């Protein structure tokens, strides 16, 4: 016949494989939720404040005037806001990442602000 494990061990192996397949499916679903193909900006490339403003408006956010160096604010539908520097050239990497996280978080309904 062969060297098959006892039926109890076979059942444990089957349950383990089913659990692993379920965990892999859940991980793939979480990964699919976190990907945002509409946002073409950070961290894939540097952006100017004007480009980010255009992306945010296209996603339904409002842009309000600010003061000083942070000349504008991106306002989410729930009223939370983030500053958007208003200067020429590309924004700093950290600023782009923070704005991207803000936009993603509100689009996916997990606001931190």
C-alpha positions in Angstrom: 0.0 0.0 0.0 2.5 2.7 1.1 3.5 4.8 4.0 0.4 6.9 4.5 0.0 8.7 7.8 -2.8 7.7 10.1 -6.3 9.3 9.3 -6.0 11.7 12.2 -2.8 13.1 10.9 -4.2 13.3 7.3 -7.1 15.4 8.7 -4.8 17.7 10.5 -2.8 18.2 7.3 -5.9 18.9 5.4 -7.1 21.5 8.0 -3.7 23.2 7.9 -3.7 23.5 4.1 -7.3 24.9 4.2 -6.2 27.5 6.8 -3.1 28.5 4.8 -5.2 28.9 1.6 -7.7 31.1 3.6 -4.9 33.3 5.0 -3.3 33.7 1.6 -6.7 34.8 0.2 -7.2 37.3 3.0 -3.7 38.7 2.5 -4.3 39.1 -1.3 -7.6 40.9 -0.5 -5.9 43.3 1.9 -3.2 44.0 -0.7 -5.9 44.7 -3.4 -7.7 47.2 -1.1 -4.5 49.1 -0.3 -3.6 49.6 -4.0 -4.9 52.8 -5.5 -4.4 53.0 -9.2 -6.2 56.4 -9.5 -3.4 58.1 -7.6 -0.6 58.5 -10.0 1.6 60.5 -7.7 3.8 59.7 -4.7 5.6 57.6 -4.0 6.0 56.7 -7.7 7.3 60.1 -8.6 7.8 63.6 -7.3 4.9 66.0 -7.8 4.3 69.7 -7.7 1.6 71.2 -5.4 -0.4 72.1 -8.6 -0.4 68.4 -9.7 -1.5 67.2 -6.3 -4.2 69.9 -6.2 -5.5 68.7 -9.5 -5.5 65.0 -8.4 -7.3 65.9 -5.1 -10.0 67.9 -6.9 -10.5 65.0 -9.3 -11.1 62.8 -6.3 -13.7 65.1 -4.8 -11.6 67.0 -2.2 -12.0 70.8 -1.8 -9.0 73.2 -1.9 -9.1 76.1 0.6 -6.7 79.0 0.9 -4.3 78.9 3.8 -1.6 81.3 5.0 2.1 81.7 4.9 4.2 79.0 3.2 1.3 76.5 3.4 -0.8 78.5 1.0 -3.5 75.9 0.6 -5.3 73.2 2.5 -6.8 70.0 1.1 -10.2 69.4 2.8 -11.7 65.9 2.9 -15.5 65.4 2.7 -15.6 64.8 6.5 -13.9 68.2 7.1 -10.4 67.0 8.0 -7.6 68.9 6.3 -4.0 68.7 5.5 -1.7 71.6 4.5 -0.4 71.8 0.9 2.8 73.9 0.4 2.4 76.5 -2.3 5.8 76.9 -3.9 7.3 76.2 -7.3 9.0 72.9 -8.1 8.6 69.5 -6.7 7.5 68.9 -3.1 9.7 67.1 -0.6 9.4 63.3 -0.6 8.0 63.2 2.9 5.4 65.9 2.1 4.3 63.9 -1.0 4.0 60.7 1.1 2.0 62.4 3.8 -0.5 63.9 1.3 -0.8 60.6 -0.5 -1.5 58.8 2.8 -4.2 61.4 3.6 -5.9 61.0 0.2 -5.7 57.2 0.4 -7.0 57.0 3.9 -10.1 59.1 3.2 -10.8 57.3 0.0 -10.6 53.9 1.7 -12.6 55.2 4.7 -9.9 54.9 7.3 -9.3 58.5 8.3 -6.5 59.1 10.9 -7.0 62.8 11.1 
